[in-house]
Amino acid sequence: MVSGRLSEPSDATTRHPGRWLRRWWWLVVAVSVTSVLTTVFVVSLLLHVPYVIEGPGSVEPVQPLVSVPAGHDFPTEDRINLVTVTVDTDVTLFEKVVADRSSDKHVVPAQEVLAGQTREENDRLNEVLMRQSKDAAVLVALSRLGYHVTPTQTGALIDSIEHGAPADGVVQVGDTIVAVDGQPIASRDALIAALAARKPGDRVTFTVQEPAGASRDVAVTLAEHPDKPGTGFFGVGVEDRLDYPSLPFDVSIDSQRIGGPSAGLAFTLGLLDELTPGDLTGGKEIAATGTIAADGTVGQIGGIEQKVITVHRAGIRYFLVPVEDAPEAMRAAPSDLTIVPVHTLSDALQFLTTLGGSGLPPPVAAGG
């Protein structure tokens, strides 16, 4: 038996635990809120969302990127710039929230930019589009100067792949189909005709050429075409691959790490300036954006608002843009930046003469 009196707790908080909570409730709340906010912040840094962020990029003078043989080059004081944008396709929730509150950046659903492609496929496609843009610029510039340049169709270039189709995982964007079951394929139309004769379940061998030039055969079983019952379906989008074997002299364009087709107009103007005497822009600095087609048509591009910001920040006063993009560009442009809508190469050249440009000399004799 233990004698004596049990000692009573001397700590008031032990006798009345609720009193501590009433006294320090604000600390409990602060710790809880901080914990929740920290968790939300960490999740926002890790959680990726299906959006793409477009932002201002840079202006790049095209003359240093253009190479022509001695005897065909004419130094100039002109400065013709292509315009880039930054495109982030790997976006976290935190980055989207920040971009939504930025006046410089544009957040768009990934589907609008990637069109169902993976980031890797989109990067690969932009490399292909840049290569085609450079080829088209060379063709248009030389043709404008009177040289006879005839492109040759050399296959069906893959520019998209439908996920889940027989082609998915078998070929890649940027590959070119050059034969079906041993029969040469020189164009998009030839591939369509070849597959129109095939049925769902047919085993077909495609000869595919990679961008670097290596070839391989891939055998697949065709599915049924979703829009043409009874017709075989491979599941690729294609366009003609063009080669230019008949150039009168070597012309090259170093696009560095820039991708996409939107530098076509700038490359064409830069080539024309390099290949002709005089100053095409009258010694003025300009920027230009837009695709270029074989007939000289200037085509629509993306990210025009961010390109306007980029050009303005570079201190350039004249910006040539496709007519389709001109209204949006004008809304975004400050008063000291002149937006020049152009539909064709001729429109661009005509405007440059108003700046004091020399214009183009008479064409060379047919055939160069």
C-alpha angles and dihedrals in degrees: 000000000000115000127202137064123293111244116242122229110270096195111093091207090058091054093044111027092171090062091065091052092050091050097046102031092121091059091052091050093046092051092047094048092046090051092050093046092048091051092049091048094050091047091050089054093051104035113090119209130202097253138106124218119213117196140170115289131178143289115240124192109234099206094077088051094055122084124189130165123271110269092039099060124091118189115229140187090221123114115205113180134197116211128225135193129204114243119194110193095170100070127171124205090251092053091050092051091050093045092049088062095046122096090205099056135068122209116204133170110269091234090066092057105028097035091207095316124128118244089255092052091048092051090049092049091051089054090053092046091051091051090051091046091055092047091050092048091054091047094049095044095049093043090051089055091053101260117140107236119171119188118215124218108234106171148318109294114212111229099164140019126205109230113238092023122119089261093058110110092002101077132019136223106269094036117119125220107222101168142019115205089342095308112123117248114202102168148017091261091052091054092048090051092048094051093044088069093052126088132215109277094029115137109230131183117214122196106215129192118205122220091256090055104256115133131211139171121237123189118205139168111239121234125213115280108250092219100033112047113211093025124110117249128205098171108230135123113221144179134187116286108219129200125191107213097157103065111147090223138357117284124175136179122201106210091178108198096334115121138190133052102271097098092067096104093044092049091049093051091045092051093048090050092049094046098048135058119250131035114294093201097035090250092303125133116239139168125219136187134177140094119270124222126203090258093053096258114150113224136207122270138191133249095035095154092054090046091054089054090048094050093047093050089053090058095241115151102199126053121181112206136169113272090241091060097040099092093054091043092052092051090053098041122098118229095263094058117080114211111208114197113211130182098180141019087255090060090053093048092048092053092049090058088060088060090056096269120163096233123216126304120240113288119268119250113291111275094029 
